[in-house]
């Protein structure tokens, strides 16, 4: 039985490596050709390709699991090895367990890719964009999110805030540090919330600390409202959210936990976090989808072309339904946890129900 198990494992991983290589070559060729058609030079085309690959790999790995199961079972059928294994007492349940276990390695790879490699690529990409903006003289700069705070620098002040609500155009836990022409800190403004009214910002429950650069003791005053004009607009503050994509999964979770304490709606952030888990688990789901062909071990009673067409239709349906579900979750029409896990759960239920209906040997 161990020999038969090794046979299934070997064929599955051989098909997986072949599928990854073929899809990687196809995607790389198409992306680089597209970059050349847009007038990019070779170095720029390769750089942009490297930034895209973690995201493209995240979408590619579930499909490769599907193809690995489909092609490995077809090869075993074509050599009559599948029907021989079943005749020798190797059960459907055992084969399903082997394939599910093999796919767990891809689940882990997918989580590492989406949780760590993709954020690192996004961080490098934003650094390149930042370097480009600095060379163009853009005044606004950003820092990597850490500790749940966003930092920015303008012409004569630094600032930090906890979150930005794009629906109400409000900042929470805003702090502004102003400095004089000599580069010394002159005064500081602290506010629990700042709202944009179309031309200026209104700081709510503000505290002002003056005389920070002098020899005298600082003066602290409090006001319920302070109207202030900043160089930044809500559109620019909205761009700060993209810094969340530079955090690995656990740091992102910590930041979202802190943002949720401000009282704003965190559905979009929750979906951003758990989408990585859902796409990782989808590798297992996709590996189990083609197992319907397992219950027709005789190659004469099964059509490989029909199996390919059926699984590809399911794949397209999965991505269409999954993206639609995420859109509904981000708009608040359905709960965020349901938006993330509904479609993978439905497809997993389909695979499990297929196994339950055919768990006994039938020839």
Protein Blocks (a to p, Z undefined) as FASTA:
>chain_A
ZZmmmmmmmmmmmmmmmmmmmmmmmmmmmmmmmmmmnopafklmmmmmmmmmmmmmmmmm
mmmmmmmmmmmmmmmmmnommmmmmmnopafklmmmmmmmmmmmmmmmmmmmmmmmmmmm
mmmmmmmmmmmmmmnopabdcdddehhiacdddfkbccddfbdcfklopaehiacddddf
kopafbdcddfbdcdehjaccdehiaddehklbmbdcdddddfbdcdddfbdfklmmmmm
mmmmmpcfklmmmmmmmmmmnopafklmmmmmmmmmmmmmmmmmmmmmmmmmmmmmblkl
pcfklmmmmmmmmmmmmmmmmmmmmmmmmnopacfklmmmmmmmmmmmmmmmmmmmmmpc
cZZ
